[in-house]
């Protein structure tokens, strides 16, 4: 089976009310984990109040279908595809949908983004976002082992 990696970012259009925000994020994660497990997709999602960045890995048709659902989701705006490439192996084999809520401090530490700008994935390419999410999820795995 051919494996593909898709990387994108989008603007976060979730309401800023804390209760609505938490419910919307939990809904995204729950649905993504069910759909991704069903479709043999792994990956990781990073978000903050301003944006989402995500890596999806799996069969090309399934990854493309998941991306199409994301583009049609009103919680995402200005969706930008950064890359879709064949890969030999998964970077997130243990994550149906790894999740990282990133702080500005982590953005500075992992992405080299100035602290005055916050996390802005539009300043990164697909490989930089992939590596950032891989490093963050590896850190999460290590913390819980």
N, C-alpha and C positions, 0 to 999 in steps of 0.2 A: 504494500500500500504506500502510495506517495504521501509524504507529509509536507505541509506548508505552514509557514508562519506569517500571520498578518499583524501589522502594527498600525494603530491609528491614535489620534487624539481628537477630543471634542470639547466644546464649551459646556459647562454644567448649567443646565436650565432647571434644576430642582429648586423649589421654593426655599427661601432662606430661613423660614420658621424652623427652629430646632426640632420640634416634634415631627413636622412634615418631612424634614430633611432626613432624619434617622429612619423613618418608615420607608421613604423612597429608596434609600440606599439598601436597607435590608431586603426590600422587594427585588431590587436589581440583582443582588447577590443570590438570593434564594432561587429566582427563576433561572439565572445564569448557570448555577451549579446543577440544577436538574437538567436543563437543556444540554449543557456541555457534557455531562456524564452520558446522557442518551446518545449524543452525536460524536463521542470519542474526541472531544475537544478539551485541551488543557490550556492554561494561561494564567495571566495575572492582570488585575485591575488596580490602578492607582487613581486616586482622586483627591481633590481638595475643594474648597468652596468655588473655585473658578473653573476647573477643568477635569476631564477624565483623560487617562492614557491607558491603553490596553494592548496586550499581546494575546493573540489567539493562535493555537497550534492544533493541527489536525488535518483530516482529509480536505482537499481543496473545496469540494462542493459544500461540505458542512461549514467550513470556515466562512465561505462566501455567503451562505444563507444566514449565519449568525451576524455577520457584518451588515447585511441588508436589514435585519430586524433592528439593529442598533441605529442605523440611519433613519429609520421610521419612528423611533422612540422620541417623543417630545421632550424627554429629559436631557437629550443630547442636542446640541446646536453646533453648526459649523464643523461638521464631522470631516476630518481630513485623513485620508489614507496615506500612510507614510511608506508602506512597503508590503508586498506579498511575495514571498520567495519560498522555493523548495528548500527543505532542510533535511539533514540526515537523521537528526534525533531531536527530541523534545528538550526544551530548557526547563519546563515546568511539569515533569511527569507525575508528580504527586498532588497537583493542584487542578481540580476541575474548574476552579476559579479562585486563585489566590487573591487576596485583597490587602491593599496597603492604603491606609489613610495617611497621607504624608504631610508633615509639617514643613514650614519654611526652612527650619534648621536642617532637616533631612535633605531637602532639595539642595541646599548649599553643599552639604557633605557628599551626596552621591552624584549630583549633576553639575556641580561647579557653577551654579547659578548665583549671582550676587544676591545677598540677603535683602537688598532694598527692592528687588523685583519680584520676589516670591517665586513659586514654581510655575513655569510657563513652558509646556511641552512644545509649543510652536517654535521654540528656540533650539529644539533637539531634532535629530533625524531618527529614523526608525531603529537603527542599530543602537543608538545611545539610549533610547527609551527601553528597548529590549534588555540591554545590559543593566540599566538602572533597576528595572523590575526584577530581573534575575538576582541581582545582588540583594535587593530588599527581601525577596522571598527566601533566599538562602539564609539570610540573617534571622528571619522569622522561624524557619525550620530549626536552626541551631538553638535559638532561645527556648524552644519548647521540647527539645530532645534531652 
